[in-house]
Amino acid sequence: MVKMTDVATISFRQVTRKRLRFFLTVLGIAIGVAAVVGVVSLGEGVRSLSVEMIKDQSDLTLLEVNADIRDGVTIPITGQKIADIQRDPGVVGAVPARRITYATERQTFLSAVDAGSAGMQSVFSLTYLDGRSVETGTGEAVFGYDLAETLRRYEGIRIGDRFTLLVRDYDEDGRPADIRHEFLLTGVLRERGDELDRLMITDTGNKDEPFDAVFVRVVSPDVVFPVVDRVEGLGLSAHGAFEQIRAVNKLFDIIVLVLSGFTGISLVIGALMIMNTMIISVFERTREIGISMAIGASSGDILRLILSECFIIGIAGGIIGNLLGIVFAGVINSVGRNVVIAELGAGFSGFAGADIVLVTPGVIISGMAIAIVLSLISGIYPALKASRLHPADAIRSL
Amino acid sequence: MAAIVRTENLQKVFGRHVHALDGISIIVEEGEYVTVTGRSGSGKSTLMNIIGCLDQPTGGTVEIAGQNVDYSDPEQLVSLRRSKIGFIFQQFSLIPSMTAAENIEYPLIFSGVPGSERKRRTMDMLELVGILDRSDHLPGELSGGQQQRVAISRALVAGPNLVLADEPTGNLDSTTSNEIITLLKQINEEMGTTFLIVTHEPSIWFGTDRTIHLSDGKVVP
């Protein structure tokens, strides 16, 4: 059995014997690797930029958990599940809530959330433009900024005013029989730029009606996805800004896959070049291989030597390919960024200061692995051909 | 003396009708210096290839250093080639990308001999054949005679019982041929290595213990 270091030395000597041929063969696989590395880096770069933009522009740590319907069965939000969510290590605060739609007597519709005020405070960190928060079970209400503005203007409702809201219901004969609720407006929230601006918040203290939502505040953006997974594990559905990230990731998975599929064609060509080179090389060395067998090389030794040559081509191709890929990515970054910004407009100005390519260690390692594996696969046929040479015939050939 | 090679009714048929070997039975004793002669196509090279475990006979048996050769067992064939048999071919049998020293070392790599031991034995060989100062030269930088000296060293470096040489002086001028022949004979006498040499050249016959003449695949008595 030949030692691996000896195999490597001999193979290295062999492949570098014809330097130009070696270089061109390596370049073939290297260009393929470079194309894949460049394209995947671009995909990963744009993906990560998009995700960063979503993170900047939205409140990623806020989730709304709802009851889910699976296989036609509604999975309700039970007290046990609320407790599970509240105990989750990634959750700062979680407050169960009911969503109710009211209408004013002048038929202005508004959405309200009925939830414990302490819990709401912990999840939403409410700050008041005016007035104070509601007290539990008192029929008090707080308006979001936009809602307060609308109702003040069209209904004349101000802090300290009592007002009536209707919930549409029907009597036994199917005729509308609205239920009237009296509220006292105690406060108006500061403008937040989210859904709360258009909501009314109450705290009825009702323990009998089931909850249809849980608002959850997560510790940090990094733990959002694990928390979502655990919530979904409870049979509930979760909604929030993270869904945009999820959608972007799914989209880019497909884009990167399709693009690397196209660039992969150049890898196939590179692999065919290696196979071609090795077949020629084995043919040229037929007599040499025969002599090696005569002086003690087994078929296995010959197989290992030829595959080892392919391995060396693969390593060289991987290194050069990765270097070319990084250069390629750099070019895309400097040239392509301006094009992207010009084409997509100001909405994507987040691209201006950032890199649109992202060369990750994973991409580099994959590039290396692809080059080596493809080279070895390409070498199987020539190596088998060499190892199965008949020594006496091989020595006769010149 | 023990027989190093014993063949019994050796047959080699190519295709259906070409009888390259037709019932060869020979014995080569340990330490002998034997030449094999015959016209082109008489079966010399075929006989050498079969004795050298590079080709298999279609009939008959071969015994090398007391071992019956099983031609269907690649491991035994490889092991015999590694440890019992050395080959010297015509010129141009060296690996062009390896220096003289590396060519000599090459068989030892396959036998798994450690690096330091390989170096020592290679140097001994270079000294024996008188080209120590050429150890770092590539075959292309050596004369024909020097190349054959390297080839001889490569055949001997693993310490084989039997060296098979197929036209070792083919392509060499007569002065160089004589030097190579003298060297082979000297090695035979000093080291006791058995030689079986295929040749056209009458000069090699001098000093041989015995000459086997082949004609149409048979030994001429």
Interface residues (C-beta under 8 A of the other chain):
Chain A: M1 V2 K3 D6 I10 R13 Q14 R17 R287 E288 G290 I291 S292 M293 A294 I295 G296 A297 S298 S299 D301 H390 P391 A392 I395 L398
Chain B: N49 G52 L54 D55 P74 E75 V78 R81 R82 G86 F87 F89 F92 S93 I95 P96 S97 M98 Y106 P107 I109 F110 S111 G112 R154 A155 A158
